[in-house]
Amino acid sequence: MEIGLITDSLSSRSFDEVLGVAADLDLSSIELPTGNWSEAPHLDLDALLDSEAERLAYLGKIAQAGLRVSALNANGNQLHPVSGPEQDLVLRARRSDWPGS
């Protein structure tokens, strides 16, 4: 069984601190909120989508902590009659650019 951490649970801490906590707890993975209902404090979606070097460095930092990404979370309500289209943008933002997609 794998046990992970959704990084929003430590939203007031830096990304490095979150990785340290997850590693210290001997967790295997992290789930990263990417926007919508989350402010995504540990992931700059636009920067990662725009730069392969940023993606590789970001994933390298996670791997160096002995962790992996279990999910990219885009919590929101894409069916909302007013804000749905805007929330849908986070879900569809060039997903094909991510490694493994």
N, C-alpha and C positions, 0 to 999 in steps of 0.2 A: 504494500500500500504506500502511496505517496501522499505526503502532507505538504501543503504549500501555504502561501500567505498572499492575500490581496493587499497590495501596497497602500491603498487608501486607508487601511486600518492604522497606518502610521504616517498620515498625511502631513503632520507637522515636522517630521524628521526629514533630513536630506536623503537623497537616493543612496549615497554611500552608507549612511547609518541604517537604512532599511535593509540593504544587502547584508550588513554586519549582523543585524538582529536575526534575519532569516538563517544565515550561516551558523550563528551561535546556537540557535534552536535546532540545528541539524535538519532543517527543512530541505526539501528537494527542489522546490519550484516557487516562482512568484507569478501572480496574475497582475497585469498592468492595465489600469483604467486609461483610456485614451481620450476621454472627453464626455460631452453631454452632461449627465447628472454629476459627473466627477469633474473637478478642476484639473485632473491629471497632473498632480504635482511632481510625479517622478518620470514623466515621459513627455517630450516635446514632439508631438506627432508630425508637425510640419517639417521640423528639422530632420527627423529620421526619414521621412518620405523623400526629402530633397537631396539627401546625401548618403551614398553608399558607405563612405568613410565613417560618418556619424553612426550608421546602423552597426557597422562592424565593431566600432569602439564600444558602443553601448552593449551589444551582445557579448563582447569580450569581457567587459566589466562584470556582467552577470555570471559568465562562465568561470571567471577567476574566483568568484565567491563560492564556487561549487554548486551553482544553481542553474536552472533552466527556466524558460518562459513557458508556463502552462497555458496561458491564454492572454489575448488582448481583449479587454473588456470595453464595449461601447454602450454602456447602459444608457438608455433613453427610451423614448416612445416615438418611433419613426412613423406611427400611424396617427399621431396627434394632428387634428385638423388645422392647427395654426403653426405650431413649431416643428411638426414632423419632418417636413422637407429639409429644414436646417439641421435637425438631428441626424437625418439620414446621411448627410455629407460626411460625418465622422466615420460612419460605417463603411462608406464606399470610397473613401479617399485612397485611391491608387493602391489598393491592397496587394495587387500583383507585384509591387516593388519589394515586398517583404520576403526575406529568404524562406524557402520552404513552402511558399504559397503557389 
